[in-house]
Amino acid sequence: MILLVVDMQEGIVDEELYAFDTFMDRTVRLIDAARKSGTEVIFFKHDAGPGSALSEGESGFDIIEQVRPWQGEKVFVKTINSCFGCREFREYMEKQEDSRLMIIGLQTNYCIDATVKSAFERGYTVIIPEGANTTFDNDYMTGETTVRYYNEDIWEELVESVSLEEALEMLDRG
């Protein structure tokens, strides 16, 4: 299994995210568990281009301190929502034998959704731990409604939704 940590960047991680404290606690615990078991952890940073806080060279581009990658952990930069839009990541994954991806991070309705669908289309088994993806309120739905809509409806046939405890056990087994 490989743990994908998506867009945990200074310019987007904010207490306004739905269930922020739970999300942060679960994200940190899952990354720690993966590291302890020797499960590969891959980080992604979104580069939204010049003028954005999520742009290379801006302070918002950096991964937050609580989950900062360790030496030797891979970090890919993407410029579109799906992690598979990053050619270097696609090429890296083509060489991997494991087809199980646990995906956590931001934002449920953007980069997580696009990555889930892209991974599913490529034949990966996609695992989504409960409470380990989130988003902001928007003009149409609250963050809570958005998270529930994707996790409980949109992805229902695409992913294996698991509790935090199940996810931690999966990571422990590698």
C-alpha distance (Angstrom), angle and dihedral (degrees) to the residues before:
residue distance angle dihedral
M1 . . .
I2 3.79 . .
L3 3.80 123.5 .
L4 3.82 113.6 -141.2
V5 3.81 114.7 -159.1
V6 3.79 108.6 -164.4
D7 3.82 127.6 -155.7
M8 3.80 100.8 -29.5
Q9 3.80 89.0 162.8
E10 3.79 133.2 152.9
G11 3.81 92.1 -118.1
I12 3.80 95.1 57.5
V13 3.82 109.3 26.2
D14 3.78 101.1 95.8
E15 3.80 137.6 154.0
E16 3.83 88.0 -117.8
L17 3.83 88.8 74.4
Y18 3.80 113.2 108.6
A19 3.85 112.2 -91.5
F20 3.81 89.2 -2.9
D21 3.82 98.5 174.0
T22 3.81 93.9 47.6
F23 3.79 90.9 45.5
M24 3.81 93.0 50.7
D25 3.81 93.4 45.7
R26 3.80 92.5 50.3
T27 3.79 94.0 44.2
V28 3.81 92.4 52.1
R29 3.82 92.2 45.0
L30 3.81 93.0 50.1
I31 3.80 93.3 48.7
D32 3.82 90.9 47.3
A33 3.81 91.3 49.2
A34 3.80 91.8 49.1
R35 3.79 91.7 50.5
K36 3.82 92.8 47.6
S37 3.81 91.9 51.6
G38 3.79 95.1 44.2
T39 3.81 92.8 -112.7
E40 3.78 110.6 154.4
V41 3.81 114.2 -106.7
I42 3.81 117.6 -158.0
F43 3.80 121.8 -171.0
F44 3.79 129.1 -155.4
K45 3.77 130.7 -158.4
H46 3.78 121.7 -164.8
D47 3.81 116.3 -137.2
A48 3.81 106.9 -159.1
G49 3.80 92.5 -178.5
P50 3.79 136.7 -110.3
G51 3.78 116.0 -21.2
S52 3.81 94.3 28.2
A53 3.80 126.9 107.2
L54 3.82 84.2 -131.2
S55 3.78 93.1 64.5
E56 3.78 129.3 113.3
G57 3.79 108.6 -93.0
E58 3.82 94.6 26.4
S59 3.82 120.4 108.0
G60 3.82 90.2 -123.8
F61 3.81 89.9 62.6
D62 3.81 93.6 69.1
I63 3.80 122.0 96.5
I64 3.80 111.2 -109.6
E65 3.78 117.8 -96.6
Q66 3.83 95.2 -117.5
V67 3.82 91.8 66.1
R68 3.79 102.8 21.3
P69 3.82 111.6 156.0
W70 3.76 118.5 -100.8
Q71 3.78 122.3 -125.4
G72 3.79 108.5 -73.7
E73 3.81 96.6 20.6
K74 3.79 112.8 124.5
V75 3.79 121.5 -111.5
F76 3.79 119.7 -170.2
V77 3.79 126.2 -169.6
K78 3.79 117.8 -142.8
T79 3.79 130.5 -172.1
I80 3.82 98.3 -164.6
N81 3.80 131.2 50.0
S82 3.80 100.2 -97.2
C83 3.78 118.8 73.9
F84 3.80 85.3 -142.7
G85 3.80 88.0 64.8
C86 3.81 85.7 76.1
R87 3.81 106.4 89.6
E88 3.82 93.3 -156.0
F89 3.81 90.6 55.1
R90 3.81 93.0 47.6
E91 3.79 90.5 50.6
Y92 3.80 91.3 47.5
M93 3.81 92.0 50.3
E94 3.80 92.4 49.5
K95 3.82 87.1 65.5
Q96 3.82 95.0 49.8
E97 3.78 122.4 96.7
D98 3.81 97.9 -157.8
S99 3.78 113.9 86.4
R100 3.82 96.8 -171.7
L101 3.79 117.8 103.7
M102 3.78 124.4 -176.6
I103 3.80 107.4 -161.2
I104 3.82 124.9 -159.7
G105 3.79 135.4 160.6
L106 3.79 140.8 52.5
Q107 2.97 143.5 24.3
T108 3.79 114.0 3.4
N109 3.80 95.5 -159.8
Y110 3.80 97.3 41.1
C111 3.79 124.7 27.8
I112 3.80 97.4 9.6
D113 3.81 92.0 50.1
A114 3.81 93.6 46.6
T115 3.81 91.8 47.1
V116 3.82 93.3 47.2
K117 3.81 91.6 52.1
S118 3.81 93.9 43.8
A119 3.80 91.7 48.9
F120 3.80 92.1 48.1
E121 3.82 91.5 49.4
R122 3.80 89.1 53.1
G123 3.80 92.6 53.3
Y124 3.79 100.1 -103.8
T125 3.78 121.8 145.4
V126 3.80 102.6 -121.2
I127 3.79 119.4 -152.0
I128 3.80 120.4 -166.2
P129 3.82 117.1 -170.3
E130 3.79 114.4 -146.9
G131 3.79 112.9 -101.5
A132 3.82 95.5 9.2
N133 3.81 97.3 108.4
T134 3.78 127.3 51.7
T135 3.78 145.9 160.1
F136 3.79 144.8 -167.8
D137 3.78 130.4 -89.4
N138 3.81 111.0 -91.3
D139 3.81 136.8 -169.6
Y140 3.82 91.4 -84.0
M141 3.81 107.8 33.6
T142 3.75 141.6 14.0
G143 3.78 117.3 -108.4
E144 3.80 88.6 -107.7
T145 3.81 93.2 53.3
T146 3.80 91.2 46.0
V147 3.82 93.3 50.5
R148 3.81 92.0 47.0
Y149 3.82 92.2 45.3
Y150 3.81 93.5 55.3
N151 3.81 98.6 35.9
E152 3.80 96.9 43.1
D153 3.82 102.7 30.7
I154 3.81 119.3 12.3
W155 3.81 95.5 45.1
E156 3.82 96.7 34.0
E157 3.81 94.4 113.9
L158 3.79 96.9 29.9
V159 3.79 103.6 57.0
E160 3.74 144.5 38.0
S161 3.81 103.5 -120.4
V162 3.79 111.1 -154.8
S163 3.79 137.4 177.7
L164 3.79 119.5 -109.0
E165 3.80 89.6 -104.3
E166 3.81 92.2 52.5
A167 3.81 90.7 47.4
L168 3.80 91.7 50.9
E169 3.82 90.3 49.5
M170 3.82 90.8 49.3
L171 3.80 90.7 51.2
D172 3.79 91.0 47.3
R173 3.81 89.2 55.9
G174 3.82 91.1 46.5
